Amino acid sequence: MKIKVESEKIIKAVKKLDGIEIVLENLDDAKEAINLILLRTGFFEKHNDVEPKEVRVSSYQKYETTTVDYKMIFLLEFIFEDDVSIDTKVAVIKELQDFFSKV
């Protein structure tokens, strides 16, 4: 399952959690920031029994009106063990998505 998160949400989350204002120039910056957010929020500690095997991060640009007016969007793909139910996957992902929506 995948969710999308705008770069500004990631920047605000790191600012809220660590008090620093980061710059996301590329995919590596976003991966590092996402890992920091997951660590600082204790997200996987709360869901230790259904922790995803991996969280993959990819990106794309969303053009608003012109080629110079765009937003960086990051896709977070959650890879779970095969035996995790769909309801559990949805609950875990929804919690993280709710966190980003409140930032």
N, CA, C and O atoms as a printed pandas DataFrame, in Angstrom:
     atom_number atom_name residue_name chain_id  residue_number  x_coord  y_coord  z_coord
0              1         N          MET        A               1    0.842   -1.177    0.000
1              2        CA          MET        A               1    0.000    0.000    0.000
2              3         C          MET        A               1    0.885    1.238    0.000
3              4         O          MET        A               1    1.967    1.249    0.588
4              5         N          LYS        A               2    0.411    2.267   -0.663
5              6        CA          LYS        A               2    1.178    3.511   -0.775
6              7         C          LYS        A               2    0.331    4.691   -0.313
7              8         O          LYS        A               2   -0.892    4.700   -0.457
8              9         N          ILE        A               3    1.014    5.682    0.245
9             10        CA          ILE        A               3    0.381    6.962    0.522
10            11         C          ILE        A               3    1.284    8.052   -0.051
11            12         O          ILE        A               3    2.476    7.831   -0.266
12            13         N          LYS        A               4    0.716    9.214   -0.292
13            14        CA          LYS        A               4    1.528   10.320   -0.779
14            15         C          LYS        A               4    1.596   11.388    0.301
15            16         O          LYS        A               4    0.636   11.631    1.032
16            17         N          VAL        A               5    2.769   12.020    0.376
17            18        CA          VAL        A               5    3.009   13.065    1.361
18            19         C          VAL        A               5    3.757   14.192    0.666
19            20         O          VAL        A               5    4.791   13.960    0.041
20            21         N          GLU        A               6    3.244   15.398    0.772
21            22        CA          GLU        A               6    3.920   16.550    0.177
22            23         C          GLU        A               6    5.181   16.873    0.961
23            24         O          GLU        A               6    5.243   16.655    2.171
24            25         N          SER        A               7    6.177   17.389    0.270
25            26        CA          SER        A               7    7.450   17.708    0.911
26            27         C          SER        A               7    7.265   18.674    2.079
27            28         O          SER        A               7    7.962   18.563    3.088
28            29         N          GLU        A               8    6.343   19.612    1.953
29            30        CA          GLU        A               8    6.113   20.586    3.030
30            31         C          GLU        A               8    5.642   19.912    4.317
31            32         O          GLU        A               8    5.989   20.355    5.412
32            33         N          LYS        A               9    4.861   18.855    4.194
33            34        CA          LYS        A               9    4.397   18.117    5.378
34            35         C          LYS        A               9    5.570   17.435    6.083
35            36         O          LYS        A               9    5.635   17.411    7.312
36            37         N          ILE        A              10    6.481   16.890    5.305
37            38        CA          ILE        A              10    7.660   16.242    5.880
38            39         C          ILE        A              10    8.525   17.277    6.588
39            40         O          ILE        A              10    8.998   17.042    7.699
40            41         N          ILE        A              11    8.729   18.414    5.947
41            42        CA          ILE        A              11    9.534   19.495    6.534
42            43         C          ILE        A              11    8.907   19.968    7.844
43            44         O          ILE        A              11    9.612   20.147    8.837
44            45         N          LYS        A              12    7.594   20.171    7.853
45            46        CA          LYS        A              12    6.897   20.616    9.068
46            47         C          LYS        A              12    6.972   19.569   10.180
47            48         O          LYS        A              12    7.107   19.915   11.354
48            49         N          ALA        A              13    6.885   18.299    9.812
49            50        CA          ALA        A              13    6.945   17.231   10.812
50            51         C          ALA        A              13    8.303   17.204   11.497
51            52         O          ALA        A              13    8.376   17.072   12.718
52            53         N          VAL        A              14    9.376   17.328   10.728
53            54        CA          VAL        A              14   10.720   17.337   11.317
54            55         C          VAL        A              14   10.898   18.576   12.189
55            56         O          VAL        A              14   11.503   18.500   13.258
56            57         N          LYS        A              15   10.382   19.698   11.745
57            58        CA          LYS        A              15   10.463   20.935   12.545
58            59         C          LYS        A              15    9.736   20.741   13.872
59            60         O          LYS        A              15   10.240   21.145   14.920
60            61         N          LYS        A              16    8.564   20.130   13.833
61            62        CA          LYS        A              16    7.769   19.901   15.040
62            63         C          LYS        A              16    8.471   18.924   15.986
63            64         O          LYS        A              16    8.486   19.140   17.198
64            65         N          LEU        A              17    9.047   17.865   15.445
65            66        CA          LEU        A              17    9.639   16.818   16.265
66            67         C          LEU        A              17   11.034   17.150   16.785
67            68         O          LEU        A              17   11.368   16.810   17.920
68            69         N          ASP        A              18   11.852   17.812   15.964
69            70        CA          ASP        A              18   13.239   18.079   16.334
70            71         C          ASP        A              18   13.608   19.555   16.402
71            72         O          ASP        A              18   14.699   19.900   16.857
72            73         N          GLY        A              19   12.714   20.424   15.956
73            74        CA          GLY        A              19   12.984   21.850   16.018
74            75         C          GLY        A              19   13.956   22.354   14.965
75            76         O          GLY        A              19   14.487   23.457   15.091
76            77         N          ILE        A              20   14.194   21.563   13.931
77            78        CA          ILE        A              20   15.065   22.024   12.851
78            79         C          ILE        A              20   14.282   22.098   11.552
79            80         O          ILE        A              20   13.376   21.303   11.302
80            81         N          GLU        A              21   14.652   23.065   10.737
81            82        CA          GLU        A              21   13.991   23.228    9.449
82            83         C          GLU        A              21   14.898   22.644    8.373
83            84         O          GLU        A              21   15.944   23.207    8.047
84            85         N          ILE        A              22   14.481   21.514    7.832
85            86        CA          ILE        A              22   15.300   20.820    6.844
86            87         C          ILE        A              22   14.956   21.280    5.434
87            88         O          ILE        A              22   13.945   21.945    5.207
88            89         N          VAL        A              23   15.810   20.917    4.506
89            90        CA          VAL        A              23   15.586   21.157    3.082
90            91         C          VAL        A              23   15.557   19.794    2.402
91            92         O          VAL        A              23   16.456   18.974    2.590
92            93         N          LEU        A              24   14.530   19.565    1.623
93            94        CA          LEU        A              24   14.431   18.312    0.868
94            95         C          LEU        A              24   14.798   18.598   -0.581
95            96         O          LEU        A              24   13.975   19.065   -1.369
96            97         N          GLU        A              25   16.040   18.311   -0.910
97            98        CA          GLU        A              25   16.501   18.544   -2.275
98            99         C          GLU        A              25   16.333   17.323   -3.168
99           100         O          GLU        A              25   16.237   17.439   -4.390
100          101         N          ASN        A              26   16.298   16.143   -2.538
101          102        CA          ASN        A              26   16.252   14.934   -3.357
102          103         C          ASN        A              26   15.631   13.781   -2.572
103          104         O          ASN        A              26   15.211   13.939   -1.426
104          105         N          LEU        A              27   15.586   12.641   -3.208
105          106        CA          LEU        A              27   14.972   11.456   -2.628
106          107         C          LEU        A              27   15.709   10.985   -1.368
107          108         O          LEU        A              27   15.080   10.539   -0.409
108          109         N          ASP        A              28   17.030   11.086   -1.374
109          110        CA          ASP        A              28   17.804   10.665   -0.195
110          111         C          ASP        A              28   17.465   11.520    1.024
111          112         O          ASP        A              28   17.368   11.001    2.136
112          113         N          ASP        A              29   17.287   12.821    0.823
113          114        CA          ASP        A              29   16.887   13.700    1.919
114          115         C          ASP        A              29   15.538   13.274    2.486
115          116         O          ASP        A              29   15.342   13.254    3.701
116          117         N          ALA        A              30   14.620   12.935    1.600
117          118        CA          ALA        A              30   13.277   12.525    2.035
118          119         C          ALA        A              30   13.325   11.207    2.796
119          120         O          ALA        A              30   12.652   11.060    3.816
120          121         N          LYS        A              31   14.108   10.249    2.316
121          122        CA          LYS        A              31   14.234    8.965    3.008
122          123         C          LYS        A              31   14.768    9.169    4.422
123          124         O          LYS        A              31   14.258    8.583    5.376
124          125         N          GLU        A              32   15.778    9.988    4.547
125          126        CA          GLU        A              32   16.368   10.271    5.852
126          127         C          GLU        A              32   15.348   10.945    6.771
127          128         O          GLU        A              32   15.248   10.601    7.949
128          129         N          ALA        A              33   14.599   11.895    6.238
129          130        CA          ALA        A              33   13.590   12.600    7.034
130          131         C          ALA        A              33   12.465   11.661    7.460
131          132         O          ALA        A              33   12.020   11.721    8.606
132          133         N          ILE        A              34   11.999   10.800    6.568
133          134        CA          ILE        A              34   10.934    9.845    6.895
134          135         C          ILE        A              34   11.405    8.891    7.991
135          136         O          ILE        A              34   10.665    8.616    8.935
136          137         N          ASN        A              35   12.631    8.386    7.868
137          138        CA          ASN        A              35   13.173    7.507    8.903
138          139         C          ASN        A              35   13.261    8.227   10.247
139          140         O          ASN        A              35   12.971    7.636   11.287
140          141         N          LEU        A              36   13.656    9.490   10.230
141          142        CA          LEU        A              36   13.723   10.283   11.458
142          143         C          LEU        A              36   12.333   10.447   12.071
143          144         O          LEU        A              36   12.169   10.321   13.284
144          145         N          ILE        A              37   11.349   10.724   11.244
145          146        CA          ILE        A              37    9.967   10.893   11.728
146          147         C          ILE        A              37    9.452    9.592   12.340
147          148         O          ILE        A              37    8.852    9.601   13.415
148          149         N          LEU        A              38    9.687    8.479   11.657
149          150        CA          LEU        A              38    9.225    7.191   12.179
150          151         C          LEU        A              38    9.914    6.860   13.504
151          152         O          LEU        A              38    9.296    6.288   14.402
152          153         N          LEU        A              39   11.180    7.216   13.622
153          154        CA          LEU        A              39   11.927    6.971   14.852
154          155         C          LEU        A              39   11.435    7.872   15.984
155          156         O          LEU        A              39   11.169    7.397   17.088
156          157         N          ARG        A              40   11.314    9.167   15.711
157          158        CA          ARG        A              40   10.950   10.140   16.745
158          159         C          ARG        A              40    9.510    9.966   17.255
159          160         O          ARG        A              40    9.228   10.221   18.426
160          161         N          THR        A              41    8.624    9.541   16.390
161          162        CA          THR        A              41    7.236    9.368   16.809
162          163         C          THR        A              41    7.017    8.029   17.511
163          164         O          THR        A              41    5.962    7.805   18.104
164          165         N          GLY        A              42    8.009    7.137   17.449
165          166        CA          GLY        A              42    7.846    5.810   18.029
166          167         C          GLY        A              42    6.799    5.001   17.286
167          168         O          GLY        A              42    6.189    4.091   17.847
168          169         N          PHE        A              43    6.602    5.333   16.045
169          170        CA          PHE        A              43    5.543    4.729   15.242
170          171         C          PHE        A              43    5.634    3.209   15.205
171          172         O          PHE        A              43    4.635    2.520   15.409
172          173         N          PHE        A              44    6.824    2.687   14.947
173          174        CA          PHE        A              44    6.962    1.237   14.836
174          175         C          PHE        A              44    6.993    0.559   16.192
175          176         O          PHE        A              44    6.679   -0.627   16.295
176          177         N          GLU        A              45    7.363    1.282   17.227
177          178        CA          GLU        A              45    7.307    0.701   18.573
178          179         C          GLU        A              45    5.866    0.424   18.972
179          180         O          GLU        A              45    5.574   -0.581   19.620
180          181         N          LYS        A              46    4.967    1.322   18.580
181          182        CA          LYS        A              46    3.544    1.134   18.878
182          183         C          LYS        A              46    2.957   -0.041   18.107
183          184         O          LYS        A              46    2.019   -0.689   18.571
184          185         N          HIS        A              47    3.504   -0.307   16.947
185          186        CA          HIS        A              47    2.975   -1.346   16.069
186          187         C          HIS        A              47    4.017   -2.444   15.858
187          188         O          HIS        A              47    4.170   -2.969   14.755
188          189         N          ASN        A              48    4.714   -2.772   16.909
189          190        CA          ASN        A              48    5.804   -3.738   16.819
190          191         C          ASN        A              48    5.357   -5.081   16.257
191          192         O          ASN        A              48    6.115   -5.732   15.537
192          193         N          ASP        A              49    4.131   -5.506   16.576
193          194        CA          ASP        A              49    3.638   -6.798   16.110
194          195         C          ASP        A              49    3.296   -6.809   14.619
195          196         O          ASP        A              49    3.227   -7.877   14.011
196          197         N          VAL        A              50    3.084   -5.644   14.032
197          198        CA          VAL        A              50    2.756   -5.570   12.598
198          199         C          VAL        A              50    3.670   -4.589   11.856
199          200         O          VAL        A              50    3.284   -4.017   10.838
200          201         N          GLU        A              51    4.845   -4.411   12.363
201          202        CA          GLU        A              51    5.789   -3.489   11.741
202          203         C          GLU        A              51    6.051   -3.884   10.292
203          204         O          GLU        A              51    6.322   -5.051   10.008
204          205         N          PRO        A              52    5.972   -2.925    9.377
205          206        CA          PRO        A              52    6.282   -3.250    7.983
206          207         C          PRO        A              52    7.723   -3.738    7.846
207          208         O          PRO        A              52    8.608   -3.290    8.576
208          209         N          LYS        A              53    7.951   -4.647    6.918
209          210        CA          LYS        A              53    9.305   -5.116    6.647
210          211         C          LYS        A              53   10.147   -3.969    6.106
211          212         O          LYS        A              53   11.353   -3.893    6.340
212          213         N          GLU        A              54    9.484   -3.083    5.380
213          214        CA          GLU        A              54   10.204   -2.015    4.706
214          215         C          GLU        A              54    9.234   -0.876    4.389
215          216         O          GLU        A              54    8.048   -1.100    4.143
216          217         N          VAL        A              55    9.766    0.352    4.400
217          218        CA          VAL        A              55    9.021    1.514    3.913
218          219         C          VAL        A              55    9.861    2.109    2.788
219          220         O          VAL        A              55   10.924    2.684    3.024
220          221         N          ARG        A              56    9.370    1.960    1.571
221          222        CA          ARG        A              56   10.077    2.488    0.401
222          223         C          ARG        A              56    9.600    3.900    0.133
223          224         O          ARG        A              56    8.422    4.214    0.303
224          225         N          VAL        A              57   10.525    4.749   -0.289
225          226        CA          VAL        A              57   10.200    6.140   -0.584
226          227         C          VAL        A              57   10.565    6.421   -2.033
227          228         O          VAL        A              57   11.682    6.137   -2.465
228          229         N          SER        A              58    9.630    6.975   -2.773
229          230        CA          SER        A              58    9.888    7.431   -4.133
230          231         C          SER        A              58    9.284    8.825   -4.276
231          232         O          SER        A              58    8.607    9.299   -3.363
232          233         N          SER        A              59    9.516    9.475   -5.391
233          234        CA          SER        A              59    9.035   10.851   -5.529
234          235         C          SER        A              59    8.567   11.146   -6.945
235          236         O          SER        A              59    8.896   10.444   -7.901
236          237         N          TYR        A              60    7.795   12.202   -7.035
237          238        CA          TYR        A              60    7.417   12.767   -8.326
238          239         C          TYR        A              60    7.078   14.233   -8.121
239          240         O          TYR        A              60    6.894   14.684   -6.990
240          241         N          GLN        A              61    6.998   14.964   -9.200
241          242        CA          GLN        A              61    6.663   16.382   -9.123
242          243         C          GLN        A              61    5.246   16.584   -9.611
243          244         O          GLN        A              61    4.847   16.060  -10.651
244          245         N          LYS        A              62    4.489   17.354   -8.841
245          246        CA          LYS        A              62    3.121   17.689   -9.212
246          247         C          LYS        A              62    3.120   19.145   -9.675
247          248         O          LYS        A              62    3.389   20.058   -8.894
248          249         N          TYR        A              63    2.814   19.345  -10.948
249          250        CA          TYR        A              63    2.818   20.692  -11.506
250          251         C          TYR        A              63    1.462   21.340  -11.274
251          252         O          TYR        A              63    0.423   20.804  -11.660
252          253         N          GLU        A              64    1.496   22.506  -10.635
253          254        CA          GLU        A              64    0.263   23.211  -10.316
254          255         C          GLU        A              64   -0.285   23.946  -11.537
255          256         O          GLU        A              64   -1.405   23.682  -11.975
256          257         N          THR        A              65    0.506   24.868  -12.082
257          258        CA          THR        A              65    0.030   25.642  -13.231
258          259         C          THR        A              65    1.055   25.713  -14.352
259          260         O          THR        A              65    0.690   25.745  -15.527
260          261         N          THR        A              66    2.342   25.738  -13.996
261          262        CA          THR        A              66    3.384   25.843  -15.012
262          263         C          THR        A              66    4.529   24.912  -14.640
263          264         O          THR        A              66    4.505   24.264  -13.593
264          265         N          THR        A              67    5.523   24.855  -15.502
265          266        CA          THR        A              67    6.669   23.984  -15.232
266          267         C          THR        A              67    7.523   24.499  -14.081
267          268         O          THR        A              67    8.326   23.746  -13.529
268          269         N          VAL        A              68    7.367   25.761  -13.710
269          270        CA          VAL        A              68    8.143   26.284  -12.581
270          271         C          VAL        A              68    7.345   26.283  -11.285
271          272         O          VAL        A              68    7.909   26.530  -10.220
272          273         N          ASP        A              69    6.056   26.012  -11.352
273          274        CA          ASP        A              69    5.200   25.981  -10.164
274          275         C          ASP        A              69    4.829   24.528   -9.873
275          276         O          ASP        A              69    3.832   24.013  -10.380
276          277         N          TYR        A              70    5.649   23.881   -9.048
277          278        CA          TYR        A              70    5.400   22.477   -8.764
278          279         C          TYR        A              70    5.641   22.163   -7.286
279          280         O          TYR        A              70    6.278   22.928   -6.562
280          281         N          LYS        A              71    5.117   21.025   -6.867
281          282        CA          LYS        A              71    5.327   20.523   -5.511
282          283         C          LYS        A              71    5.994   19.163   -5.623
283          284         O          LYS        A              71    5.694   18.382   -6.526
284          285         N          MET        A              72    6.898   18.890   -4.698
285          286        CA          MET        A              72    7.497   17.557   -4.624
286          287         C          MET        A              72    6.580   16.693   -3.780
287          288         O          MET        A              72    6.236   17.040   -2.651
288          289         N          ILE        A              73    6.199   15.581   -4.339
289          290        CA          ILE        A              73    5.347   14.618   -3.653
290          291         C          ILE        A              73    6.166   13.345   -3.438
291          292         O          ILE        A              73    6.836   12.857   -4.349
292          293         N          PHE        A              74    6.097   12.825   -2.225
293          294        CA          PHE        A              74    6.813   11.592   -1.929
294          295         C          PHE        A              74    5.808   10.487   -1.675
295          296         O          PHE        A              74    4.829   10.673   -0.954
296          297         N          LEU        A              75    6.060    9.340   -2.272
297          298        CA          LEU        A              75    5.222    8.166   -2.086
298          299         C          LEU        A              75    5.890    7.273   -1.063
299          300         O          LEU        A              75    7.067    6.938   -1.194
300          301         N          LEU        A              76    5.144    6.890   -0.050
301          302        CA          LEU        A              76    5.633    5.954    0.954
302          303         C          LEU        A              76    4.931    4.630    0.713
303          304         O          LEU        A              76    3.708    4.540    0.824
304          305         N          GLU        A              77    5.693    3.616    0.389
305          306        CA          GLU        A              77    5.132    2.297    0.133
306          307         C          GLU        A              77    5.467    1.396    1.313
307          308         O          GLU        A              77    6.634    1.232    1.669
308          309         N          PHE        A              78    4.444    0.818    1.910
309          310        CA          PHE        A              78    4.602   -0.028    3.082
310          311         C          PHE        A              78    4.558   -1.488    2.654
311          312         O          PHE        A              78    3.582   -1.953    2.065
312          313         N          ILE        A              79    5.635   -2.197    2.962
313          314        CA          ILE        A              79    5.742   -3.614    2.626
314          315         C          ILE        A              79    5.595   -4.397    3.937
315          316         O          ILE        A              79    6.455   -4.315    4.814
316          317         N          PHE        A              80    4.508   -5.148    4.061
317          318        CA          PHE        A              80    4.217   -5.923    5.263
318          319         C          PHE        A              80    4.484   -7.410    5.004
319          320         O          PHE        A              80    4.621   -7.846    3.861
320          321         N          GLU        A              81    4.552   -8.168    6.093
321          322        CA          GLU        A              81    4.612   -9.622    5.987
322          323         C          GLU        A              81    3.314  -10.107    5.339
323          324         O          GLU        A              81    2.288   -9.433    5.433
324          325         N          ASP        A              82    3.349  -11.243    4.696
325          326        CA          ASP        A              82    2.189  -11.773    3.982
326          327         C          ASP        A              82    0.998  -12.075    4.892
327          328         O          ASP        A              82   -0.149  -12.009    4.451
328          329         N          ASP        A              83    1.259  -12.403    6.147
329          330        CA          ASP        A              83    0.176  -12.815    7.042
330          331         C          ASP        A              83   -0.529  -11.661    7.756
331          332         O          ASP        A              83   -1.412  -11.908    8.578
332          333         N          VAL        A              84   -0.168  -10.415    7.469
333          334        CA          VAL        A              84   -0.814   -9.256    8.091
334          335         C          VAL        A              84   -2.119   -8.970    7.359
335          336         O          VAL        A              84   -2.141   -8.853    6.133
336          337         N          SER        A              85   -3.202   -8.857    8.119
337          338        CA          SER        A              85   -4.517   -8.625    7.499
338          339         C          SER        A              85   -4.603   -7.236    6.883
339          340         O          SER        A              85   -3.883   -6.320    7.281
340          341         N          ILE        A              86   -5.482   -7.095    5.920
341          342        CA          ILE        A              86   -5.672   -5.802    5.245
342          343         C          ILE        A              86   -6.170   -4.747    6.226
343          344         O          ILE        A              86   -5.778   -3.584    6.126
344          345         N          ASP        A              87   -7.020   -5.125    7.165
345          346        CA          ASP        A              87   -7.524   -4.170    8.155
346          347         C          ASP        A              87   -6.398   -3.635    9.026
347          348         O          ASP        A              87   -6.369   -2.447    9.349
348          349         N          THR        A              88   -5.481   -4.497    9.403
349          350        CA          THR        A              88   -4.338   -4.072   10.217
350          351         C          THR        A              88   -3.422   -3.149    9.424
351          352         O          THR        A              88   -2.948   -2.140    9.947
352          353         N          LYS        A              89   -3.174   -3.493    8.168
353          354        CA          LYS        A              89   -2.352   -2.635    7.310
354          355         C          LYS        A              89   -2.962   -1.244    7.203
355          356         O          LYS        A              89   -2.268   -0.236    7.337
356          357         N          VAL        A              90   -4.263   -1.203    6.962
357          358        CA          VAL        A              90   -4.958    0.075    6.813
358          359         C          VAL        A              90   -4.865    0.891    8.102
359          360         O          VAL        A              90   -4.628    2.097    8.047
360          361         N          ALA        A              91   -5.045    0.259    9.249
361          362        CA          ALA        A              91   -4.998    0.959   10.533
362          363         C          ALA        A              91   -3.622    1.575   10.779
363          364         O          ALA        A              91   -3.521    2.718   11.226
364          365         N          VAL        A              92   -2.571    0.823   10.489
365          366        CA          VAL        A              92   -1.207    1.314   10.695
366          367         C          VAL        A              92   -0.912    2.484    9.771
367          368         O          VAL        A              92   -0.381    3.505   10.209
368          369         N          ILE        A              93   -1.251    2.344    8.505
369          370        CA          ILE        A              93   -0.977    3.392    7.525
370          371         C          ILE        A              93   -1.824    4.630    7.810
371          372         O          ILE        A              93   -1.340    5.754    7.682
372          373         N          LYS        A              94   -3.065    4.434    8.191
373          374        CA          LYS        A              94   -3.951    5.562    8.498
374          375         C          LYS        A              94   -3.409    6.381    9.658
375          376         O          LYS        A              94   -3.515    7.607    9.649
376          377         N          GLU        A              95   -2.835    5.728   10.648
377          378        CA          GLU        A              95   -2.271    6.466   11.771
378          379         C          GLU        A              95   -1.146    7.384   11.338
379          380         O          GLU        A              95   -1.066    8.524   11.796
380          381         N          LEU        A              96   -0.280    6.906   10.466
381          382        CA          LEU        A              96    0.802    7.754    9.965
382          383         C          LEU        A              96    0.258    8.870    9.088
383          384         O          LEU        A              96    0.726   10.006    9.163
384          385         N          GLN        A              97   -0.716    8.555    8.267
385          386        CA          GLN        A              97   -1.309    9.581    7.403
386          387         C          GLN        A              97   -2.007   10.648    8.248
387          388         O          GLN        A              97   -1.937   11.834    7.923
388          389         N          ASP        A              98   -2.672   10.246    9.315
389          390        CA          ASP        A              98   -3.300   11.209   10.230
390          391         C          ASP        A              98   -2.260   12.125   10.867
391          392         O          ASP        A              98   -2.493   13.322   11.034
392          393         N          PHE        A              99   -1.112   11.553   11.221
393          394        CA          PHE        A              99   -0.031   12.365   11.793
394          395         C          PHE        A              99    0.376   13.477   10.819
395          396         O          PHE        A              99    0.512   14.636   11.213
396          397         N          PHE        A             100    0.568   13.114    9.544
397          398        CA          PHE        A             100    0.960   14.120    8.557
398          399         C          PHE        A             100   -0.136   15.143    8.315
399          400         O          PHE        A             100    0.166   16.306    8.045
400          401         N          SER        A             101   -1.384   14.752    8.403
401          402        CA          SER        A             101   -2.462   15.704    8.160
402          403         C          SER        A             101   -2.594   16.713    9.307
403          404         O          SER        A             101   -3.111   17.813    9.109
404          405         N          LYS        A             102   -2.125   16.336   10.514
405          406        CA          LYS        A             102   -2.208   17.234   11.666
406          407         C          LYS        A             102   -1.015   18.190   11.771
407          408         O          LYS        A             102   -1.040   19.139   12.554
408          409         N          VAL        A             103    0.014   17.935   10.986
409          410        CA          VAL        A             103    1.233   18.771   11.059
410          411         C          VAL        A             103    0.972   20.101   10.376
411          412         O          VAL        A             103    1.860   20.952   10.322
